Amino acid sequence: MPDPVLTSGSNQALWHVYIVKCHDNTLYTGITTDIKRRINEHNSSPLGARYTRSRRPVELYYYENVSNRSEALKREIEIKKLSTKDKRSLARLTTETVDT
């Protein structure tokens, strides 16, 4: 998983919108500047989201980079409005694009 990345020419951290797959096969969407830390929090810390605390362990299912917190929040809302089927397709299409 990537470490926080600084956007070119600034001291501002890159934001990530992510989806984790929970132990019960449900999906959770969130935002962070540090995916590795956030997944660890979801799995072993009281700082993890209430939803994921009862569905541990979680694994990173999908993520995308955005330039700032505002864009991350907007994209998170867009993804949360998708059906589970569409979220799974988004992750699958992205993986296939990267692999080919």
JOHU-V393528 format. One record per residue. N is the residue number from 1. RES is the residue in three letters. SS is DSSP state (h for helix, s for strand, l for the rest). PHI is phi in degrees with one decimal (NA if undefined). D_CENTER is the distance of its C-alpha to the mean C-alpha in whole Angstrom. Layout:
n=N res=RES ss=SS phi=PHI d_center=D_CENTER
n=N res=RES ss=SS phi=PHI d_center=D_CENTER
This chain:
n=1 res=MET ss=l phi=NA d_center=11
n=2 res=PRO ss=l phi=-73.2 d_center=12
n=3 res=ASP ss=l phi=-83.4 d_center=13
n=4 res=PRO ss=l phi=-56.1 d_center=13
n=5 res=VAL ss=l phi=-118.9 d_center=15
n=6 res=LEU ss=s phi=-86.5 d_center=18
n=7 res=THR ss=l phi=-68.5 d_center=18
n=8 res=SER ss=l phi=-59.4 d_center=22
n=9 res=GLY ss=l phi=76.6 d_center=24
n=10 res=SER ss=l phi=-146.0 d_center=23
n=11 res=ASN ss=l phi=-98.1 d_center=22
n=12 res=GLN ss=l phi=-86.3 d_center=19
n=13 res=ALA ss=s phi=-72.1 d_center=15
n=14 res=LEU ss=l phi=-73.2 d_center=13
n=15 res=TRP ss=s phi=-98.5 d_center=10
n=16 res=HIS ss=s phi=-127.6 d_center=6
n=17 res=VAL ss=s phi=-102.8 d_center=4
n=18 res=TYR ss=s phi=-135.5 d_center=1
n=19 res=ILE ss=s phi=-125.3 d_center=4
n=20 res=VAL ss=s phi=-110.5 d_center=6
n=21 res=LYS ss=s phi=-100.2 d_center=10
n=22 res=CYS ss=l phi=-85.4 d_center=12
n=23 res=HIS ss=l phi=-56.1 d_center=16
n=24 res=ASP ss=l phi=-87.8 d_center=17
n=25 res=ASN ss=l phi=74.5 d_center=15
n=26 res=THR ss=l phi=-86.7 d_center=14
n=27 res=LEU ss=s phi=-116.3 d_center=10
n=28 res=TYR ss=s phi=-129.7 d_center=8
n=29 res=THR ss=s phi=-113.7 d_center=6
n=30 res=GLY ss=s phi=-154.3 d_center=5
n=31 res=ILE ss=s phi=-130.2 d_center=6
n=32 res=THR ss=s phi=-166.2 d_center=7
n=33 res=THR ss=l phi=-101.8 d_center=10
n=34 res=ASP ss=l phi=-142.2 d_center=10
n=35 res=ILE ss=h phi=-63.6 d_center=7
n=36 res=LYS ss=h phi=-58.3 d_center=10
n=37 res=ARG ss=h phi=-62.5 d_center=12
n=38 res=ARG ss=h phi=-67.4 d_center=9
n=39 res=ILE ss=h phi=-63.0 d_center=9
n=40 res=ASN ss=h phi=-59.7 d_center=12
n=41 res=GLU ss=h phi=-63.0 d_center=13
n=42 res=HIS ss=h phi=-61.3 d_center=11
n=43 res=ASN ss=h phi=-88.4 d_center=14
n=44 res=SER ss=h phi=-145.3 d_center=17
n=45 res=SER ss=l phi=-133.6 d_center=17
n=46 res=PRO ss=l phi=-66.8 d_center=18
n=47 res=LEU ss=l phi=-77.8 d_center=15
n=48 res=GLY ss=l phi=-66.0 d_center=13
n=49 res=ALA ss=l phi=-59.5 d_center=12
n=50 res=ARG ss=h phi=-54.1 d_center=16
n=51 res=TYR ss=h phi=-59.2 d_center=14
n=52 res=THR ss=h phi=-81.2 d_center=13
n=53 res=ARG ss=h phi=-59.8 d_center=16
n=54 res=SER ss=l phi=-94.9 d_center=18
n=55 res=ARG ss=l phi=-129.1 d_center=16
n=56 res=ARG ss=l phi=-76.0 d_center=16
n=57 res=PRO ss=l phi=-81.6 d_center=15
n=58 res=VAL ss=l phi=-112.6 d_center=11
n=59 res=GLU ss=s phi=-134.5 d_center=10
n=60 res=LEU ss=s phi=-63.4 d_center=7
n=61 res=TYR ss=s phi=-108.6 d_center=8
n=62 res=TYR ss=s phi=-163.0 d_center=6
n=63 res=TYR ss=s phi=-153.6 d_center=5
n=64 res=GLU ss=s phi=-142.6 d_center=7
n=65 res=ASN ss=s phi=-94.6 d_center=9
n=66 res=VAL ss=s phi=-134.6 d_center=11
n=67 res=SER ss=l phi=-83.3 d_center=14
n=68 res=ASN ss=l phi=-153.3 d_center=14
n=69 res=ARG ss=h phi=-62.7 d_center=13
n=70 res=SER ss=h phi=-59.6 d_center=15
n=71 res=GLU ss=h phi=-64.2 d_center=14
n=72 res=ALA ss=h phi=-62.6 d_center=10
n=73 res=LEU ss=h phi=-63.4 d_center=11
n=74 res=LYS ss=h phi=-62.8 d_center=13
n=75 res=ARG ss=h phi=-68.2 d_center=11
n=76 res=GLU ss=h phi=-58.7 d_center=9
n=77 res=ILE ss=h phi=-62.9 d_center=12
n=78 res=GLU ss=h phi=-58.6 d_center=13
n=79 res=ILE ss=h phi=-67.6 d_center=10
n=80 res=LYS ss=h phi=-62.3 d_center=11
n=81 res=LYS ss=h phi=-77.1 d_center=15
n=82 res=LEU ss=l phi=-71.7 d_center=14
n=83 res=SER ss=l phi=-71.9 d_center=16
n=84 res=THR ss=h phi=-58.2 d_center=15
n=85 res=LYS ss=h phi=-60.2 d_center=17
n=86 res=ASP ss=h phi=-67.8 d_center=15
n=87 res=LYS ss=h phi=-64.0 d_center=12
n=88 res=ARG ss=h phi=-65.7 d_center=13
n=89 res=SER ss=h phi=-64.6 d_center=15
n=90 res=LEU ss=h phi=-57.9 d_center=12
n=91 res=ALA ss=h phi=-65.6 d_center=11
n=92 res=ARG ss=h phi=-66.7 d_center=14
n=93 res=LEU ss=h phi=-63.8 d_center=16
n=94 res=THR ss=h phi=-65.0 d_center=13
n=95 res=THR ss=h phi=-63.4 d_center=14
n=96 res=GLU ss=h phi=-65.1 d_center=18
n=97 res=THR ss=h phi=-65.3 d_center=18
n=98 res=VAL ss=h phi=-68.7 d_center=17
n=99 res=ASP ss=h phi=-71.7 d_center=19
n=100 res=THR ss=l phi=-94.6 d_center=22
